[in-house]
Amino acid sequence: MAPVQIDTLDAIAIVTIDNPPVNALSNAVRVGLLEAMDAAERDPAVGAVVIRGAGKNFIAGADIREFDQGLRPPHTPQVVARIEAMDKPVVAAIHGHALGGGLEIALGCHGRVAASGASVGFPEVRLGLIPGASGTQRLPRLVGVEAALDLMIAGRPVDAAQAHDSGIVDAVVRADELLDAAIDYARSLCASDAAPRRIRDLPITTVAADFFVEYRNKIAARTRGQLAPDCIVRSVENALTMSFDDAVIAERELFTRCMVSPQSKALRHAFFAERKVTKPPQLAIDAEPLAISRVAIVGAGTMGAGIAQSCLAAGLDVMLQDLSEQQLEGAREKMARINEAAIERGRMDSAAGSRLLAKLRTTTDLGEVASVDLVIEAVYENLDLKREIFAGLDKNCSPKTLLATNTSTLDVDAIAAATQRPEDVFGLHFFSPAHVMRLIEIVRTASCSPVTVAAGVAFARKLGKLGVVVGNAHGFVGNRMFHGYGREAQALLLEGAAPEQIDRALVDWGMAMGPHAVGDLAGLDVGYKIRSERRDAPDDPSYFRIADVLAEAGRYGQKTGLGMYRYAPGSREPQPDPEVAQIIVREAEALGIERRNISNDEIVERCIYALIVEGARVLEAGIASRASDIDVIWLNGYGFPRHRGGPMYYADSIGLDRVHSTVCRLEGKFGARYWRVPRVLEDLAERGGRFEDLADA
Ligand code: 3HC
């Protein structure tokens, strides 16, 4: 069926875009819309036009897949201009999402009616783009310069009510009344003597002379290193200084510049990687996941409380179990604080906060969790304790109950082996804080069934999180790679770089936080304990030496006010500590390491290449199914800069032949213990391949 259909109903041409799954503005849709406008203009029986989408959305924006193939005309600005130039009134009937080019089409219309559940916005910036079909010119005319900039720079859609308040849509109606309301509105425009309202003709309100300087300052920190936000501001500036037509041409140039930029390519990769990750290759196609609606969490510590909060927010029935009443009370208080913070930020009203907490059931009796669909164990990291808990759960729980552990490093197979139902046991590695972080590593063991994995994937989706299926290996994917990254950050200390230099170099490169600040935040005692229980730790006295010495001295990081940095009481701001500088010099001397000046480039190279090398080993060992899954983990769990696409995409974008020669150089300089070139990298470099090309494991 043609992706754009036209039906005439009592003098109204109803143009329906039907391009599943999201009504993206593909070339065929753009052609179809132009043809539909021509047909409606020509047809004397048509008095007005309504444009609507079939399925779940109005239009989700440009077809992002076309950006890599080179866009073929007609382009969206031409379609928007054609709609706006119509002599017969055109009304957009918006339901679901009207995003990016979809909203631009709607802004080309002479009126907009939205269904109450609809959302509209310009998410282009998240793909490293600017609205490229006159959105940067029309939106400021409609809602004012600052409001338009805010919407485009945030990239977050607004709901129908907010869109109505700001003037983006003219009316909000019930979803089942949308078409009738849009037709009525089109008829009323038809009946009016006034010419159709064209946004291009609206005056644009002027701003203060220093407005754009101040606006750039305001967004500088959160848009650090990104090309698109500055291009958006520039294009809106053009709206005040150029004619409409010239500014639209300039906008398209900026859009094209962004579209071909490495940043946008990386962000588009991230977009598709996050969708692909929800379809892991291990899932049996017909595996029907068990529906999970009742969850029990064993262990009411920080992780347990955060997981309980996530489950409650997703509308699940939640039981929190702990042997200590005091821990349970503490968890309740933590969750109340989380709700208060959400209320303060306007993300929740106080009634919803109270309702959420009222739904939480707590118990000290492990027997009470017997009949739930899923138990998530979240006690502290101790294999014997976890095995004991799982043996008890196995005995008490219904045969239908799935059992998951929230361990971040321990052997999930060994935990599963404590039960008589290893096929029902898996890992759910939440990241801290669990109610905030979007990532979950779903750990499949050697014996867990595809149905169990499918249930884990469906559960993550229900929580609104990104579940990535990974294999069972020490540290799974994320933490295993973090060991390589952290190892280099530690080695660099002994060789001559200060913690603050290392952190600054990596933050300047784009990481959300430096590795030493992360260590202090997570607690240096946590890493210390994990390393001390590791049986395959390398025989290397310099391995995480400084972190170990600090942990042994009780310097655990933020929680003790002293760690790799020092912290003023009540502050989370890391301050360089001369005492740590002395410890580093002393330890380097004891190890016979000669200290030298280290450049920021070397810091970035060693830390990021350590990640790439570990990522290659993870792929080789089949712990991650695909390179893009690793990228999703690092983008969502470790603050890797999204505009670099993730460590494996970043390696691919450098070119694996170059990556290979750099790793060879690092191996020559620092030895094969850590820098041995992974076979998969060697093979791919030899045949000009990319990590992305590897078949799913
Ligand atoms: N182009 C191509 N494919 C798209 C797409 C798009 N704009 N949006 C979504 N898809 C695909 C997804 O890749 C996925 O494909 P798959 O089934 O093969 O994995 C499928 O559609 C369904 O997508 P989701 O799983 O994301 O579906 P949801 O229902 O969860 O979310 C959505 C729907 C909110 C529309 C979400 O898909 C989304 O945010 N899409 C991107 C919107 C966007 O960024 N638009 C701006 C594009 S740039 C632009 O318009 C430039 C213009 O200014 C010229």
Residues whose N, C-alpha, C, O or C-beta is under 5 A from the ligand:
A	BS01	3HC	P21 V22 A24 A60 G61 A62 D63 I64 R65 T76 H97 L99 G100 G101 P123 E124 I130 P131 G132 A133 R275
